[in-house]
Structure formats: C-alpha cells, structure tokens
Amino acid sequence: MDSTLATSRPDEQTPSLNRARRAAWGSFAGAVVDWYDFLLYGITAALVFNSEFFPQVDPAMGTLAAFATFGVGFLFRPLGGIIFGHFGDKLGRKRMLMLTVWMMGIATACIGILPSFDSIGWWAPVLLVILRAIQGFAVGGEWGGAALLAVESAPKGKKAFYSSGVQVGYGVGLLLSTGLVSLISSMTTNEQFLSWGWRLPFLFSIVLVLGALWVRNGMEESAEFERQQEQETPKAQKKRLPVFEALARHPGAFLKIIALRLCELLTMYIVTAFALNYSTQNLGMPRELFLNIGLLVGGISCLTIPLFAWMADRYGRRRIYITGALLGALSAFPFFMALEARSIIGVVLFSLMLANIAHDMVVCVQQPMFTEMFGPGYRYSGAGVGYQVASVVGGGFTPFIAAALVTFSGGEWHTVAIYLTAGCLLSAITAMFMKKSTH
C-alpha cells in the first residue's frame, strides 16, 4: 500500500502530501456532519422522544421504545455499507462521500420538522423510524469511504495519524450536538424545550452539510483506487460483488472487527446516551451534568485521538489498542459506583477514563487496522460492511440493552457494569491474538 509514496521522486512528494492533507480534511468534515446528526438523535432520544413520540405507553416502556428507534439506525448501517461500498469500490470513494453527506443532512433536517404524536398520532413514530433508518443508511456508507480515502492517501508510517480525522469528526460532532442541546436547554423552560427547543439542533444540520460539501468538493480521488482501476482488466472488473469477494477471501476479518469494536461502542454509548437517561430517570440528577460531560468528552477527544494515533504510528497499533481496552474494563464498575454515590468528581473522572482514554485509544487505530485486512479492489465493501455490522451488534442497541438490564434487575446497575467490562475484555483479548500488522 505504501510503496508508491515511499519510492516517489522528490518532486512528487509535495503533490502527494497535498493530496493526503485534502483527503484528511475532507474525511474529517464529512465525519463531523454525519456524527453530529447521528449522535444528536441519541441525545434527544434520551431526553425527549419518549414523551413526544411515545406518550401513550408507560414511561419506562417509552424510554425503551425511544432507544429502540435509536437502534434502528444501526440496523440499516450494514445495508449502507454494502450499497455504498459496492459503488465506492466500482466508481470511487469521493462520489459516495458526497452523497452520504447530502442524505444524512436531509434526513436530520426532516426530523427537526416532524410533527409529534399529539399532532398526527402513530404516523409520528413511524416517520421517525423511517428517517432514522435513512440516517443509518447514510452513516453506513460514510465511515468506509472516509477512512479509506484518508488511509490510502496518507504518507508511509503515518496512516493512523492522517486517518484519525475520521474519528476526531466523531468528537467534534459530539461536541456540537451536545453543546447545542445544552445551550438551548439552558435558554428555554422545560416546556419550551420539549415543545420546540429540541428541534433547533436538527435544523442546524443544514449549515454543517453545506460546509462539508464545500470542503469535500476540493479533495481528490484516492490515488491507490486510481492505480487499482488502471491495473484491472475488463474481465477482472466484472468479477463478483466486492462484498462477496471480501467475505470469500477474509471471512474471519468480519468477526475480528465486531470483537474489536465492542470496547469503543460500549464505552461511548453507555456514557453519552444510557447514563444520561439513567442519571436523570433513576437517580434524579440534573440532565445538564451528562450534557456537560458530553461537551468535555467531545472537546478533549479532538486532542487525545490525534495524540494516541501519533503514538500508535510510533510505538505500535496493537499496544495502544490493548492498553485502551484494558483501561475500559477497569473503569466500568468504578463509573457506576460513582453514579450510585452521586459523586460529581467521580462521575466526571471515570466518564473521561471510559470515553476519552479507553475509547480514544482503541478508536484511533481502527482506520488502518480494519482497512488493511482487505485488498484494494473490495476494501470499501469489506471494511465498511464489517464496521457497520459491528455497529449493530455492539453499538446500536447498547442503550436499549443497558436500559433493559436495569429495568429487569429492579433498577440495579451491576448487570450493565458486567456488560461493559465483558465487552472491553473481549476486545482486548481479540487484539492480543491478532497477527502483528505491518505498517
């Protein structure tokens, strides 16, 4: 993968570096939009959707229903990975990335103007689920293309650092979504926020979409993809679907990606989505606490993810990944013990341990780690679909599963802590037994 960059003549280095920088910025900009929209839904589902779209059911069941719609987006992410991955492997990464941003922005803005249950009855939750499915479909095609464009354009020895913008986009999206919800929450009464205030951040997505399209329009197609297209014969280009090619050649890679993503998904969604609901509904804590924690996590991640990515390029990806996963396992029970004690200092400390240390250490290396499991001709499909299937298994229903565990255990948190610990340990063990990556 790196041979062309490594053997380039001196006068070719600058154009290659410029391409790498534009690819990194383009991947980052689109990731901000997609993750802002996707995470905004989770935050709002925890605060509003049970009363706005499911008021006819018991409050506990309404919360489960709201988190179930959150999970619907994850169910459609593999489909987006398959469709966008197929055309991304055939037509190019850039074209698909322009389309994913448009699709995500339109779906999010429509949620912002969606009538509530009181206005149109059961059509409200039905339309909400449809729009959430479109969001999931768009995100399903986003990560694979954004990660590939950044990794394939990055200089040798700096794959993790140059592609870390895809995950920094997650942090910025979390920062923007949580910040806007927190700001509007503080400027409105509870009735105003539930009535119309929660809709404003969804409409703001239009501004982000226009900015991301402007940035992505200036980036170039992946040089590695262009070389692959030039080298393939017409007969080779008509081979079976890329996703089937990836499955046939690397079946174990999909299972590895699922296991490797558990730590990332459980740590982030339990802190930013489940704990927000649990702390307000079960412990009577103010919603501003976890909204502010979300702001802090998003801001810090803009520094920690590139830092850990730089360390991974220098000291080894597996070493950084395993350290993060083990720290996540060690922080699970202390996090919930601090919640039960209503210790603000403890809650903040272990939230950062889970979402900024453990999460960021494992997430910073995923782009090169996952994409290098597959060949260039089917990499968008392989890495993208594997990544999104893992999102369904380990992420989409994490708030729902955690809420169900609390409900069925009579309000106790211990089963959720075990769930989080086990996921982090499985990720660490999987990384330990992986072959050392060459990069």
N, C-alpha and C positions, 0 to 999 in steps of 0.2 A: 504493500500500500504506500509506503513512504519512499520507495526507490526513486521515483521521478523527482520529488523535491530534493532528495539527498544528493542526486547526481546532476542537478541543474547547473548550468553555467552561471557565472556571477551576474551577467546582465539579465538573467531570467529570474533571479531571486526576488527583486522588488515587485514585479507583477504578481508573482506567486504569493508574496506576503500581503499585497494589497487585496488579492482575491480572498485570502484567508480571513483578513480583517473584515471585509464586507460580508462574507458568509457568516462570520461570528456575530456581527451586529444584526444582520437580517434574521438569523435564528433567534437571537435574543428578543428582538422587537415583536416578532410573531408570538413567541412564547409568553411574553407579558400579556398580550391580548387574550390568548386562549386560557391562560391560567387565571387571569383576573376574572374572566367570565365564569369559568368552571368553579373556582373557589367561592366567588360571590354567592353562587347558588347554595353551597353548603352552609355558609354563614347564615344566610337568610332562612334556609330551611330550619335551622336550629332555633331561630327566634320568631318567625312569622308564619311559615306555611301551614303549621298545624291548625292555626285559628283562621287563616284566610282561605284555605282551600279544603280543609277537612274539619269544619266546625260541628258537623253532625255526629261525630264519634267521640268516645271517651278521650280525655286529654292525653293519657298515656298511649292509647292506640293512634291518636292523631300524630303524636311525635314519631311513632314507628312508621306511619304512613308517609310523613314528610321525609324521613330518612330513606324510605324505600324509593321515593321518586329521585332522591339524590343518587341512589344506586343504579337507577335505570340508565343514567348517562354512562356509567361504566359498562353496562351490558352491551351498548352499541359501539363502544370503543374498538373492540376487535373487528367489527364489520368495517368501521372506518379504516382501520389498519390494513385490512385485506384489499378494499377498493382503492384507496389512495396509494397503498404500497404497490399494487399491480401497475397502476398507471405511472407511478413515480419511477418504477424500475423500467418501464417501457418508454415514457415520454420525458422524464426528467424530474428532478426534485423541486426546482423552482416553481414550475407551473402549479403543482399540487399545493405548495405552501401559500401561494397567493389565494387559492380557492378556499383553503381551510380557514383563513382569517376572515374572509367575506362571510362564510357560512356561520361561523361562531358569532360574529358581531350581530348579524341579523336575528339569529335565534335569541340572543341575550336581550336585545332591544325589545323584541316582541314579548318576552316575559315581563318587562317593565310596564307594558300597557295591557297586560292580560287582566280581564275582569275577575273579580273574586267569586267565591261560591255564592255569596248573597245576591250577586247580580245575574249569573247565568246558570246557577245550580251545578250539577255534576259535570257539565261541559268544562268548567274551570279546571278541576284536577286532570281531566282527560287532555285538554290542550297543554297544560303544564307538563305532563308526561311526554307528550309529543315534542315539545320544544326542548325538553331536557335530553330526549333521545337524539335530536339534531346536534345539540351541544356535544354529546358524547361521540357522535359520528365524526364531527369536525376535529375534536381533540385526538381521536384515534388515528387520523392521518397526519397530525401535526408533529408529534414527537419524533417519529421515524424519519421524516423528511428533514426536520430542523437539525436533529442530531447528526444525520448522515452528511448534510451539506457542510456542517462545521467540522466534523471529523475528517472527511475526505479532502477538505481544503486546508487543513491545519498543517503547519510545519512538522517535520520529524521530531519526535521527542517532546512535543507539546500538545498532543492530542487531547488530553484531559483538560488542560487549561483553556485551549481555544474553544472547546465544545462546552465548557462549563456555563456559558451564557444561556444555554437552553434551560439549565436548572436555576440559574440566577433569575431568569424570567419568572420562574415559579415564585421566588421570594419577593420580587417586585410586584407581581400580580397579587400575592397575599397582602403585601404592604398597602397597595392601592385599594383593594377591595375592603379589607378590614378598616383602613383609615377612613374611607368614605362612609361606611356604615357607622363607624364610631362617631364621626363628625356630625352626621345627620341625626344620629340618636341623641347626641348631646344638645342639639339645637331645636329639637322637637319634643313635644309631650309624648307619652306612651301611646295615646290615642292617635295622634298625628303620625307617629312613626308606623303604627300598624295599618293606618288608613292609606297613606300615600308616600311617606318618607322613605320606605324601603325600596320604592320603585326608582328613585333618582339614580342610584349607582348603576342600575341596569341600563338606563338610558345613556349614561356617561360612556358606555362601551363604544358608542358610535365614534366618539372623538379618538379613542385609542385605535380603533380599526383603521381610520384614515391615516393616522401617523405610521402604523405598522406597514400599510400598503406602500406608503411613500418610501420607507426605508428598504423594503424588500424589492421594490422595483429596480433599485440600483445595484443589486447583487447579481453575480454571475452564476451560471450553472456549475455544478461540481466538475472539476477537471477530470477526476477519476471516472465519473459517469461518462463523460465525453470520450475518453480513451476506450472505455469498455464498448461503447456503441460503434466506434470506428473499427475495433478489432473483431467484432462479431460478424459472422457471415449471415446472409439472409436466412439460411436454414436454421442456424442457431437461434436467431431472433424469433423463430416460430415455435420454439420448444414449449413445453408445458408451462402452466401458470407459475409465476415466480414463487407464490406462497407454497405450492406443492413441491417445487424444486427445493425450497428451504426445508420443508418437512422431511423430504426424502433423504437429503444429504446430512442434515443435522437435527434429527428428532430429539435428541437429549438436550439441545440448547434451549428449547422452549421450557422444559421443566426446570432447568437451571435458572432461567430468567425469572420464572414465577417465584422460586425459593429465594433468589437474591433480592427481589423487590419487597418481600414481606416486611423487613425492618423499616425500610423507607416509608411504606404506605401506612403501616400501623402507627408508627411514632407520630407522623404528621397529622393524620386524620383523627386520632384519639385526642391530641392536644387542641387542634383548631376547630373541630366540629363536635365530637362527642362530649368533651369536657366542658365546652361552652353550654351545652344543653344540660348536662348532669349537674354542673355547679349552680345553675340558676333554678332548675326544677326541683332537684333533690336536696340541695344544701342551702337554698335561699341566698346565694351570693349574687352580687350585682353583675349584670351582663357586661358592664364596662371592663371588668377585670380581664376576662379572656379576650375581649376585643383589643384591649391594650397589649396583652401578651402576644396576640397575633401581629400587631404592629411591630413590636420589639423583635419577634422572630423573623418577620419579613425583612426588616432593616439590617439585622445582624447577618442574615444569610447572604446578603449582597457582598459581604466581606469574607465570610467563612467558606462559602462554596469555592470561589476562585483560589483562596488560600490553600484549602485542602486539595484542590485539583493540582495546583503547583507542586505541593508536597507529593502527590501521587505520581506525577511525572518524574519527580526526582528520586523518590525512595521506594516506589512500587505501589501499584494499584491495590493488590490483594492485602498488603499490610495495612493500608489506610482503611480499606473497606472492613476488614475483620475487627480492627480496633473500634470503629464506629458501631458495628453491630453488637459487640460485647458491652459497650457502654450503654446502649439502648436497653439491653436485658437487665443490666444492673440498676437502671434508673426507674424501671416500671413500678415496683412496689413503693419505693420512696415517694414517687409522684402522687400516687393515690393516698398514701398515708398523710402527706402534706395537705391534700384536698380535704380529707376527713377532719383533720385538725384545724382546717380553715386558716392555715399559716400562709399568709401572703408571700413572705420571703421564700418559704419552702416551695410553694406552688410555682413561683416565677423561676426559681433556681432549677428545679427539675423539669419544668417545661422547656427551658433553654437547653438542658442536657439532652432531652429527647429530640427536640425539633431543630436545634442548631448545631449540636455536636454529633450525636448519633446519626440523625437523618442526613445532615450535610456531608458527613464523612463517607457515607455509603452512596449518596446520590451523585457526588461529584465525579465518580469514575464510571458511571453507568454507560455514558455515550460511547466511549471507545471499547469498554468491556463487552457490551452487548452487540454492537455493530460488527466487531471483528470476529464474532462467532460465525458469520455468514459471508459468502462470496459476493463480489460487487454486483453481479447480474440479478441477484434476488435478495439483496441486503435490506432494501427498504421494506419489502414484504416480510422477511424473516424477523428482523429486529423489531419492526413496527408492530407486527401481529403478536409476537412474543411479549413485548412490553405491555400491550393493551389487554391481552388475556390475563396477564398477571394483575393488571389493574382491577379486573372483575373479581378474581379470586381473592386478592389480598387487600384491595382498597375500597371498591365501590360500596360494599356492604359492611365495611368496618364500623361506621357509626350505628348502623342498624343492628348488627350483631352485638355490639357493645351495649346498646340500649336494651336489647332483648335479654342479654345476660343479667343486667341489673334488674329488669322487670321480673324475670323468673326466679331470681335469687332474693327477692324481697327487698330490693334496694341496696344490696351489698355490692361492693366494688371488687372483691377479691378475684372473682372469675375473670373480670376484664383485665386485671393485672397479670393473671396467669396467661391469658390470651396474648397480651403484648409481649411478655417475656418469652413465650414459646416461639413466636414469630421471629423475634430478633435472634434467638439462638439457632433456629433453623437456617437463617440467612448466613450467620457466621460459619456454621458447620459446612454449608454448601461451598462457601468461598475457600475454606481451608482445603477441601478436596479437589478444587479445580486445578487444572494444569496451569503452570506459570505462563502468563501472557507475554508475548514478545512485542515490544513497542519501543 
